[in-house]
Amino acid sequence: MPLNEKTGEFTPKIVAFCCNWCSYAGADLAGSSRLAYPAEVKIIRVPCSCRVNPMFILRAFEKGADGVILCGCHPGDCHYSTGNYYARRRMTLLFSMLDYIGVEKGRTRVEWVSAAEGVKFSTTMNEFAAKIHELGPNVRLEDLRCKN
Amino acid sequence: MQELINRAKELLADGTVVRVLGWRKGDMDYNPEVAYFNSAEELDNFVYDGFCGANLSKYMIEASKLEGKTLVFLKPCDTYSFNQLLCEHRVDRDKAYIIGVGCRGKLDIEKVKAQGISGITAVSGTELDGPDSIKVSTIYGDFDVAYTDAMLERCHVCKGKEHKIYDELIGESKDTHDMDRMAAVAAIEAMSPTEKFAYFQAELSKCIRCNACRNVCPACSCRKCVFDSTKFDSQQKANVDSFEEKMFHIIRAFHVAGRCTDCGECSRVCPQGIPLHLFNRKFIKDIDELYGKYQAGETADQRAPLVNFTFGDAEPSIVNERGSK
């Protein structure tokens, strides 16, 4: 379990897959608007929310992530017209499957954040990080070999 | 059975087909194997009985690349897989001559063994027109087992006796449906997350990664498979920890989500007896409930739910309401 060196508290690892065309720019806007979001959130830029293979999410958990969030354009606003509609179905089924095998359902989330929604980006990340703090470290889906 | 052999010989003789894809006798009565027959003489080893559970649709992918037509025997549930492969342009309809064979449910030798019968030397009475109970001969004597008690789980949730695609039909089929298909999935859904986790941990830790479930699945037939990649963390080897097995099985089921016809081959071939169909069925259940009833392979011109969408689809957050408490 990663602990904060100064406070000794649990510091989760949160992976955020952000669509290049909206959420990634939304994160930029949050930054330039000086809105704070936790440093525990690590952003991975993807060309579209649809680029996220369900395996990416499992891989993130395997490598020690405590929570994974996928951010994409609002339905109807996809840069590639329909990518996020496919992502929506895929993620619904994947999250349902994770719940089915007994992984706490708060560890995964999908949020639609546009490039103009810096505030939404920061509040979403704050909320999500708070949820992961509440759930504690992810012990059910991690690869033990990744631990030292 | 003789009727099938005679018809196959006729079709071979008049040149309609150049080979026959069917089942031949295995080393025991309960393990016939899938085989190609190229001549009338070879057909003497042909067998079709209650243990011929193997779905031959997948073999048609390779047979479609061969010269000439192949005669293939499909049971009602196998025709769904064939339709699905046709839909995905994996098999060539013109290269197949399909004889729809009758089926009264297929048997599972494990179900027989589970009744405390061991040392099995022979099983008889499993033919299509056989009696209601099968005769199991063992080194300890003979036993009678009711046909339905020895049936595969998938036959208790039979999709129906109707062949979805065929050139001709031989033999009468029976609808053996006598259980709720989604009951087992619903039972797991009702558990708490800790119980669910413990259940799947116990089941999946048996996995030896033999890849039989992948290899037998008609839907799982990519030429290049992600599980063969050396970059993938659970490549060809036994699991080293509890995560690998879950990753493998979630991905395996996800790759066939929306295309799985629920033929039950994965669970039938699993040497460890893992109920793999529970993963596939969970996806089917979710798809049915969220995106409308869908049966893969019902027809050959459907659009699978995961390559389709509607503007009003449920948001992924619906899992929070539907999932475990």
Interface residues (C-beta under 8 A of the other chain):
Chain A: P54 M55 L58 R59 E62 P75 G76 T82 Y85 Y86 R88 R89 R90 M91 T92 L93 L94 F95 S96 M97 L98 D99 Y100 I101 G102 V103 E104 K105 G106 T108 R109 V110 R140 L141 E142 D143 L144 R145
Chain B: I188 E189 M191 P193 T194 E195 K196 F197 A198 Y199 F200 V226 D233 V240 D241 S242 F243 E244 K246 M247 I250 I251 A253 F254 A257 F279 K282 F283 D286 I287 L290 Y291 P305 L306 V307 N308 F309 F311 D313 A314 E315 P316 S317 I318 V319 N320 R322 G323 S324
